[in-house]
Amino acid sequence: MKIEHIEVIEMEMPFDKGISKKDQVGFLNWGKLDFCLVKVETSSGITGWGDAFSFQCRRPVAEALKHMVIPRVIGKDALDVVNINSELQQALHLFGRYGITMFAISGLDIALWDIASKAAGLPLYQFLGASRIKNVPAYASLFRYEDPDCVGDRVDFAKNLGYEKIKLHEIGIDEVRAARNTAGEEALLMVDVNCPWTPEEARIMALKMKQFDIHWLEEPINPPEDFDSLAKLASDTGVPIAAGENACTAFEFKKMIRSGAVSFAQPSVAKVGGITEFRKIAALAEVFGTQLMPHSPYFGPGFLATLHLAQSIANPGWIERIFIEPEAALYPREIFDPVGGSFKVSNGIGLGFEPDLDVVKTYRLD
């Protein structure tokens, strides 16, 4: 089964943050959701869909796919997924082992796993070795609002939807306090600050946030690959650290985990190198006893892939549901809403669903 044609589909879709505050905040000043879909067609007629990370970097990711990745794989056996991934990483290492290059490889890799499981006539999670569906807990991942009242409103909204685990993206103490006051003592509260501080600033802020009994502090130090400083921060403050959404490949996660930098490792399937590389990272986390927590703020094939991967991992942690509402849905909306606090996975073959082509047509950029 040969790879005959690959189409890169760029899309922009407006979304709702769920609050009335109109001004943009921090580095999250974006109002449209970017998609970089990868559609792979084969000689047997099977089509696979992938998802390359593209939030605010859609165009360079698409160009990397078109000019660096696709010319190297046309004509190759579509079922040779692991070797294609390895060969691409080797061929493209000169252009960077992380970031845009790996996002592009990730998108193709997801599509090829979709094809391989469809060829086997199995849902992806079964193709990856799982025979039964288990409940995988969900957590609400709120937007950054930089306003205590907005934070309280969104935490209350998440609680009313049944979420018992809530993650903030705030960097202010007043916002974290508002979240804890609204969530109550029983809810698990996490804080993702997205790499804003020096190690000393992070130490001061971690100690201030510790009073709110946060379950983890996520990516507190810039640069995110300063694993020694992350390990020291955890040791000095006793606050558990989570990181990994900005790391690519199992090699980076090996350095992170071996250094003791994290209690929670957060690979993102659309960034790390796809399903192939994600599975290696999951094995590393299991061997070293580090809890996996997939990074999955997606509404495309990357989210479906995360659901299937979670089913095929012995201890997958929880799945993140980013708290924005896209204007339209590529897949049935209920996929993105947990039932009884857990996400379900489709029994359809491959990723389980095909994208709604009318939605693709409406929001694609030509």
C-alpha positions in Angstrom: 0.0 0.0 0.0 1.8 3.1 -1.3 1.4 6.7 -0.2 0.1 8.3 -3.4 -1.0 11.8 -2.4 -0.8 14.1 0.7 -2.8 17.2 1.1 -2.1 19.8 3.8 -5.3 21.6 4.8 -4.9 24.9 6.7 -7.9 26.1 8.6 -8.9 29.0 10.9 -11.9 28.8 13.1 -13.3 31.4 15.6 -13.9 30.3 19.1 -15.7 31.5 22.2 -13.9 31.8 25.5 -17.1 31.8 27.5 -16.5 35.2 29.2 -17.7 38.7 28.5 -14.2 40.2 29.0 -13.3 41.5 25.5 -9.6 42.6 25.9 -7.0 40.0 25.0 -4.6 38.7 27.7 -0.9 37.8 27.9 0.5 35.6 25.2 -2.9 34.0 24.6 -4.1 37.0 22.5 -5.5 34.9 19.8 -9.1 34.7 18.7 -9.1 32.0 16.1 -8.2 28.4 16.3 -5.5 27.2 13.9 -5.7 23.7 12.2 -3.0 22.1 10.0 -4.6 18.8 8.9 -2.7 16.2 7.0 -4.8 14.0 4.6 -2.9 11.0 3.3 -4.3 9.0 0.4 -3.0 5.5 -0.5 -2.9 3.2 -3.5 -5.5 0.9 -1.8 -8.0 3.7 -1.4 -7.6 4.1 2.4 -7.3 7.7 3.6 -5.7 8.8 6.9 -6.0 12.0 8.8 -3.3 13.7 10.9 -3.0 16.8 13.0 0.2 18.9 13.2 0.4 21.4 16.0 -0.1 24.9 14.5 -1.5 27.3 17.1 -0.2 30.7 15.9 2.4 28.9 13.7 0.2 27.3 11.1 1.8 28.6 7.9 5.4 27.6 8.7 4.2 24.1 9.8 2.3 23.7 6.6 5.3 24.8 4.6 7.5 22.3 6.4 5.1 19.6 5.5 4.8 20.6 1.9 8.5 21.2 1.2 10.4 19.0 3.7 8.2 16.1 4.7 5.9 15.2 1.8 8.6 14.9 -1.0 10.4 12.4 1.1 7.5 10.0 1.7 5.5 9.9 -1.6 5.7 6.3 -2.9 6.7 4.8 0.4 4.8 1.9 2.0 2.1 3.6 4.1 2.2 0.7 6.7 5.9 1.2 7.4 5.0 3.9 10.0 7.8 3.5 12.5 10.5 3.4 9.9 9.1 6.4 8.0 9.1 8.4 11.3 12.7 7.4 12.0 13.9 8.2 8.5 12.3 11.6 8.6 13.8 12.5 11.9 17.2 11.5 10.6 16.8 13.2 7.2 15.5 16.5 8.8 17.8 16.7 11.9 19.8 19.5 10.3 16.7 21.8 10.5 16.0 21.3 14.2 15.0 18.3 16.3 12.2 20.3 17.9 9.5 22.8 17.1 8.2 23.2 13.5 10.0 20.2 12.0 8.7 17.8 14.6 5.2 19.3 14.5 5.1 18.5 10.8 6.4 14.9 11.3 3.8 14.4 14.0 1.0 15.3 11.7 2.1 12.8 9.1 2.7 10.1 11.7 -0.9 10.4 13.1 -2.3 10.0 9.6 -0.2 6.9 9.0 -1.3 5.2 12.2 -4.9 6.0 11.2 -4.3 4.2 7.9 -2.5 1.2 9.5 -5.4 0.6 11.9 -8.0 1.1 9.2 -6.1 -1.5 7.0 -6.3 -3.9 9.9 -10.0 -3.2 10.4 -9.5 -2.1 14.0 -10.0 0.9 16.2 -6.6 2.5 16.8 -6.6 1.6 20.5 -7.1 -2.1 19.6 -4.4 -1.9 16.9 -2.1 -0.5 19.6 -2.8 -3.5 21.9 -5.8 -2.8 24.1 -8.8 -5.0 24.0 -11.2 -3.2 26.4 -12.3 0.3 27.0 -11.5 1.9 30.3 -12.5 5.2 31.9 -9.9 7.9 31.5 -10.6 10.9 33.8 -11.0 14.3 32.2 -9.8 17.7 33.6 -11.0 21.2 32.6 -8.1 23.3 31.3 -9.3 26.9 31.5 -8.2 29.8 29.3 -6.1 32.6 30.8 -8.4 35.4 31.9 -6.2 37.6 34.2 -9.3 38.6 36.2 -10.3 36.9 39.5 -14.0 37.3 38.8 -13.7 35.7 35.4 -11.7 32.9 36.9 -14.3 32.3 39.6 -17.0 32.2 36.9 -15.2 29.7 34.8 -14.3 27.5 37.7 -17.9 27.5 38.8 -19.0 26.6 35.3 -16.5 23.7 35.2 -17.8 22.4 38.5 -21.4 22.5 37.3 -20.3 20.4 34.3 -19.0 17.8 36.7 -15.3 18.5 36.5 -13.5 17.7 39.8 -10.0 18.5 38.3 -9.4 22.0 37.1 -6.3 23.6 35.6 -5.7 27.4 35.4 -3.5 29.3 33.1 -3.1 32.2 35.5 0.1 33.8 36.8 -1.5 36.0 39.4 -2.0 35.0 43.1 -5.5 36.8 43.2 -6.7 34.6 40.3 -5.5 31.4 41.9 -7.1 32.4 45.2 -10.4 33.0 43.5 -10.2 29.6 41.8 -9.6 27.8 45.1 -12.3 29.7 46.9 -14.8 28.8 44.2 -13.6 25.2 43.7 -13.6 24.4 47.4 -11.2 22.2 49.2 -12.0 18.9 47.6 -11.4 19.9 44.0 -7.9 19.3 42.5 -6.4 22.5 41.2 -3.5 22.8 38.9 -1.7 25.9 37.6 -0.1 26.2 34.2 1.9 29.4 33.9 3.6 28.8 30.5 7.3 29.5 31.3 7.3 33.1 32.6 9.9 33.1 35.4 13.5 32.8 36.3 14.3 30.0 38.7 14.3 32.5 41.7 11.0 34.1 40.6 9.6 30.6 40.2 10.6 29.7 43.7 8.9 32.8 45.2 5.7 32.2 43.2 5.6 28.5 43.9 5.8 29.2 47.6 3.0 31.7 47.3 0.8 29.3 45.4 1.5 26.4 47.7 -1.0 27.8 50.2 -3.8 26.9 47.7 -2.8 23.2 47.7 -2.1 23.1 44.0 -1.8 19.6 42.6 1.0 20.7 40.2 2.7 23.8 38.9 3.2 23.6 35.2 6.2 25.0 33.3 7.1 27.7 35.8 10.7 28.4 34.4 12.0 29.9 31.2 13.5 28.2 29.2 11.3 25.1 29.6 14.3 22.7 29.0 16.1 23.9 32.1 15.4 20.6 33.8 18.0 21.0 36.5 16.3 24.2 37.7 12.9 22.5 37.6 14.2 19.7 39.7 15.7 22.1 42.2 12.4 24.1 42.4 10.5 20.9 43.2 13.0 20.0 45.9 13.2 23.4 47.4 9.4 24.1 47.5 7.8 20.7 47.7 5.5 21.7 44.9 5.0 19.0 42.3 6.1 20.1 38.8 4.5 19.2 35.4 6.1 19.9 32.0 6.5 18.5 28.6 4.2 20.2 26.2 7.2 22.0 24.7 9.4 19.0 24.6 9.9 16.8 21.5 11.1 13.2 21.1 11.6 10.6 23.7 15.3 11.8 24.1 14.2 15.1 25.5 11.8 13.3 27.9 14.5 11.0 29.0 16.6 14.0 30.1 13.6 15.5 31.8 12.6 12.4 33.7 16.2 11.4 34.6 16.9 14.8 36.1 13.9 14.5 38.4 12.4 17.7 36.9 8.8 16.5 36.8 6.3 14.5 38.7 4.0 14.7 35.7 5.2 14.3 32.1 3.1 15.9 29.4 3.8 14.8 25.9 1.6 16.3 23.1 1.0 13.9 20.3 0.8 16.7 17.7 4.2 18.0 18.8 6.5 15.2 20.1 6.8 13.2 16.9 3.3 11.7 16.6 2.0 8.4 18.0 5.3 6.7 17.3 7.2 9.0 19.6 4.4 9.3 22.2 4.5 5.6 22.8 8.2 5.7 23.5 7.7 8.5 26.0 4.9 6.5 27.7 7.2 3.6 28.1 9.9 5.8 29.6 7.4 7.3 32.1 6.4 3.8 33.1 9.9 2.6 33.6 10.9 5.6 35.6 7.7 5.7 37.6 6.7 9.2 36.4 3.0 9.9 35.9 2.0 10.6 32.3 -0.5 13.5 31.7 -1.1 14.0 28.0 -1.2 17.5 26.6 -4.3 17.7 24.4 -5.9 21.1 23.8 -7.0 20.0 20.4 -10.3 19.6 18.4 -8.9 17.6 15.5 -7.2 14.2 14.9 -4.7 15.0 17.7 -7.5 14.8 20.3 -8.8 11.5 18.8 -5.2 10.1 18.8 -4.8 11.1 22.5 -8.0 9.2 23.4 -6.8 6.0 21.7 -3.3 6.3 23.2 -4.8 6.7 26.6 -6.6 3.4 26.2 -3.4 1.6 25.2 -1.3 2.8 28.1 -1.5 1.1 31.5 -1.5 4.3 33.5 -2.4 7.2 31.1 -3.2 9.8 33.7 -6.0 12.3 32.8 -7.0 13.9 29.5 -7.1 17.7 29.1 -10.1 19.4 27.7 -9.3 23.0 26.8 -12.1 25.4 27.8 -12.9 27.1 24.5 -15.7 26.4 22.2 -14.9 26.4 18.5 -17.5 27.8 16.2 -18.0 24.5 14.4 -16.9 20.9 15.1 -14.9 18.5 12.8 -16.3 15.6 14.8 -19.5 15.0 16.8 -19.4 17.5 19.7 -20.0 14.8 22.3 -16.5 13.5 21.8 -15.2 16.5 23.5 -17.5 16.3 26.5 -16.7 13.8 29.3 -19.4 11.5 30.6 -19.3 10.9 34.3 -16.0 12.7 34.6 -14.3 10.5 31.9 -13.7 10.6 28.2 -14.9 7.8 25.9 -13.2 6.5 22.8 -14.9 5.4 19.5 -15.1 1.8 18.4 -14.9 2.9 14.8 -11.9 1.8 12.8 -8.8 3.9 12.8 -9.2 7.2 14.7 -12.9 6.4 14.8 -14.3 9.3 12.9 -13.7 11.1 9.6 -13.7 14.9 9.7 -16.8 16.7 8.6 -15.8 17.8 5.1 -18.4 20.6 5.1 -16.7 22.1 8.1 -13.3 21.7 6.4 -14.6 23.4 3.3 -16.1 26.3 5.3 -13.0 27.1 7.4 -10.1 26.1 5.1 -7.7 28.7 3.8 -6.8 28.4 0.1 
